[in-house]
């Protein structure tokens, strides 16, 4: 069971790496994601384009459901993102549903100190175009409307 989850997670990470690479990002996948290393905090995937940095913790599920993230895992993600000067996301892959990206600022803290992303939040979360827009690599309709008078 654990090997199947790990394999699904690996496939999801690879899929995201390929998608980001095709969009022109320089992409790194941490080869030991989930490993217990003591002297470094690093995420699953780091993507860089035109000096813009996106950092991803990848979650893969068989179906749409609430996702829980341990406090230590989120701390490491935040630390790396601050050092890199980027923006951090939880990237969620569910079969037959496009990738969903949740900025870490939208995570909810549970009474037990973990963090979660509710399934309804995942369902309504945007795809990769939102990450591109957040990084200033894609102009949105709001950009054009806001600059109409200029």
One Martini backbone bead per residue (centre of mass of N, CA, C, O) as a GRO file, in nm:
protein
  150
    1UNK     BB    1   0.061   0.061  -0.024
    2UNK     BB    2   0.297   0.259   0.016
    3UNK     BB    3   0.422   0.210  -0.266
    4UNK     BB    4   0.180   0.320  -0.426
    5UNK     BB    5   0.188   0.606  -0.313
    6UNK     BB    6   0.477   0.669  -0.394
    7UNK     BB    7   0.434   0.622  -0.697
    8UNK     BB    8   0.213   0.835  -0.735
    9UNK     BB    9   0.388   1.072  -0.636
   10UNK     BB   10   0.611   1.047  -0.846
   11UNK     BB   11   0.431   1.082  -1.098
   12UNK     BB   12   0.332   1.363  -1.022
   13UNK     BB   13   0.603   1.504  -1.011
   14UNK     BB   14   0.686   1.442  -1.301
   15UNK     BB   15   0.451   1.581  -1.441
   16UNK     BB   16   0.514   1.866  -1.334
   17UNK     BB   17   0.795   1.894  -1.444
   18UNK     BB   18   0.719   1.870  -1.742
   19UNK     BB   19   0.523   2.109  -1.756
   20UNK     BB   20   0.725   2.327  -1.665
   21UNK     BB   21   0.938   2.281  -1.879
   22UNK     BB   22   0.746   2.343  -2.126
   23UNK     BB   23   0.717   2.653  -2.001
   24UNK     BB   24   1.042   2.730  -1.932
   25UNK     BB   25   1.145   2.599  -1.686
   26UNK     BB   26   1.350   2.550  -1.426
   27UNK     BB   27   1.381   2.214  -1.287
   28UNK     BB   28   1.347   2.067  -0.954
   29UNK     BB   29   1.379   1.750  -0.799
   30UNK     BB   30   1.366   1.597  -0.511
   31UNK     BB   31   1.505   1.281  -0.469
   32UNK     BB   32   1.422   1.280  -0.132
   33UNK     BB   33   1.136   1.293  -0.078
   34UNK     BB   34   1.072   1.263   0.268
   35UNK     BB   35   1.331   1.274   0.382
   36UNK     BB   36   1.558   1.264   0.659
   37UNK     BB   37   1.699   1.567   0.694
   38UNK     BB   38   1.894   1.795   0.897
   39UNK     BB   39   2.038   2.051   0.709
   40UNK     BB   40   1.767   2.065   0.526
   41UNK     BB   41   1.516   2.253   0.342
   42UNK     BB   42   1.294   2.088   0.112
   43UNK     BB   43   1.117   2.044  -0.162
   44UNK     BB   44   0.990   1.880  -0.428
   45UNK     BB   45   0.968   2.158  -0.608
   46UNK     BB   46   1.159   2.370  -0.835
   47UNK     BB   47   1.081   2.680  -1.011
   48UNK     BB   48   1.243   2.870  -1.284
   49UNK     BB   49   1.165   3.205  -1.425
   50UNK     BB   50   1.292   3.498  -1.478
   51UNK     BB   51   1.355   3.498  -1.151
   52UNK     BB   52   1.121   3.312  -1.080
   53UNK     BB   53   0.977   3.143  -0.786
   54UNK     BB   54   0.861   2.806  -0.744
   55UNK     BB   55   0.709   2.614  -0.476
   56UNK     BB   56   0.653   2.254  -0.417
   57UNK     BB   57   0.399   2.056  -0.275
   58UNK     BB   58   0.314   1.726  -0.341
   59UNK     BB   59  -0.018   1.592  -0.406
   60UNK     BB   60  -0.172   1.264  -0.416
   61UNK     BB   61  -0.495   1.145  -0.524
   62UNK     BB   62  -0.769   0.943  -0.601
   63UNK     BB   63  -0.946   1.167  -0.455
   64UNK     BB   64  -1.144   1.402  -0.339
   65UNK     BB   65  -0.977   1.545  -0.051
   66UNK     BB   66  -0.860   1.610   0.234
   67UNK     BB   67  -0.555   1.774   0.330
   68UNK     BB   68  -0.266   1.694   0.522
   69UNK     BB   69  -0.015   1.891   0.706
   70UNK     BB   70   0.262   1.912   0.855
   71UNK     BB   71   0.423   2.149   1.030
   72UNK     BB   72   0.717   2.078   0.944
   73UNK     BB   73   0.669   2.076   0.640
   74UNK     BB   74   0.577   2.374   0.622
   75UNK     BB   75   0.826   2.503   0.743
   76UNK     BB   76   1.023   2.409   0.524
   77UNK     BB   77   0.879   2.545   0.289
   78UNK     BB   78   0.904   2.834   0.397
   79UNK     BB   79   1.209   2.851   0.428
   80UNK     BB   80   1.284   2.803   0.136
   81UNK     BB   81   1.114   3.030   0.009
   82UNK     BB   82   1.251   3.266   0.155
   83UNK     BB   83   1.540   3.210   0.045
   84UNK     BB   84   1.440   3.221  -0.268
   85UNK     BB   85   1.205   3.432  -0.322
   86UNK     BB   86   0.916   3.297  -0.334
   87UNK     BB   87   0.641   3.077  -0.409
   88UNK     BB   88   0.401   2.876  -0.237
   89UNK     BB   89   0.271   2.536  -0.297
   90UNK     BB   90   0.001   2.322  -0.329
   91UNK     BB   91   0.008   2.035  -0.526
   92UNK     BB   92  -0.276   1.881  -0.690
   93UNK     BB   93  -0.338   1.534  -0.780
   94UNK     BB   94  -0.618   1.410  -0.972
   95UNK     BB   95  -0.779   1.205  -1.137
   96UNK     BB   96  -0.940   1.370  -1.403
   97UNK     BB   97  -0.787   1.626  -1.286
   98UNK     BB   98  -0.656   1.901  -1.273
   99UNK     BB   99  -0.442   2.084  -1.153
  100UNK     BB  100  -0.386   2.213  -0.819
  101UNK     BB  101  -0.335   2.545  -0.656
  102UNK     BB  102  -0.217   2.625  -0.322
  103UNK     BB  103  -0.155   2.861  -0.130
  104UNK     BB  104  -0.019   2.855   0.185
  105UNK     BB  105  -0.205   3.088   0.301
  106UNK     BB  106  -0.478   2.888   0.271
  107UNK     BB  107  -0.421   2.735   0.508
  108UNK     BB  108  -0.536   2.536   0.776
  109UNK     BB  109  -0.548   2.517   1.113
  110UNK     BB  110  -0.540   2.283   1.348
  111UNK     BB  111  -0.575   2.189   1.676
  112UNK     BB  112  -0.307   1.986   1.632
  113UNK     BB  113  -0.108   2.168   1.419
  114UNK     BB  114  -0.199   2.123   1.158
  115UNK     BB  115  -0.272   2.118   0.810
  116UNK     BB  116  -0.530   2.224   0.568
  117UNK     BB  117  -0.723   2.112   0.276
  118UNK     BB  118  -1.009   2.141   0.152
  119UNK     BB  119  -1.197   1.998  -0.090
  120UNK     BB  120  -1.338   2.266  -0.182
  121UNK     BB  121  -1.074   2.422  -0.225
  122UNK     BB  122  -0.958   2.239  -0.437
  123UNK     BB  123  -1.191   2.248  -0.646
  124UNK     BB  124  -1.161   2.585  -0.672
  125UNK     BB  125  -0.888   2.576  -0.766
  126UNK     BB  126  -0.646   2.661  -0.961
  127UNK     BB  127  -0.427   2.643  -1.201
  128UNK     BB  128  -0.128   2.714  -1.354
  129UNK     BB  129  -0.208   3.006  -1.436
  130UNK     BB  130  -0.191   3.123  -1.147
  131UNK     BB  131   0.108   3.093  -1.106
  132UNK     BB  132   0.194   3.267  -1.344
  133UNK     BB  133   0.049   3.522  -1.242
  134UNK     BB  134   0.188   3.547  -0.962
  135UNK     BB  135   0.482   3.571  -1.117
  136UNK     BB  136   0.437   3.754  -1.384
  137UNK     BB  137   0.396   3.543  -1.659
  138UNK     BB  138   0.082   3.630  -1.669
  139UNK     BB  139  -0.182   3.774  -1.806
  140UNK     BB  140  -0.477   3.905  -1.699
  141UNK     BB  141  -0.777   4.042  -1.720
  142UNK     BB  142  -0.725   4.239  -1.482
  143UNK     BB  143  -0.480   4.373  -1.610
  144UNK     BB  144  -0.637   4.500  -1.849
  145UNK     BB  145  -0.856   4.649  -1.693
  146UNK     BB  146  -0.663   4.812  -1.499
  147UNK     BB  147  -0.508   4.941  -1.777
  148UNK     BB  148  -0.714   5.096  -1.959
  149UNK     BB  149  -0.640   5.409  -1.873
  150UNK     BB  150  -0.309   5.389  -1.966
   0.00000   0.00000   0.00000
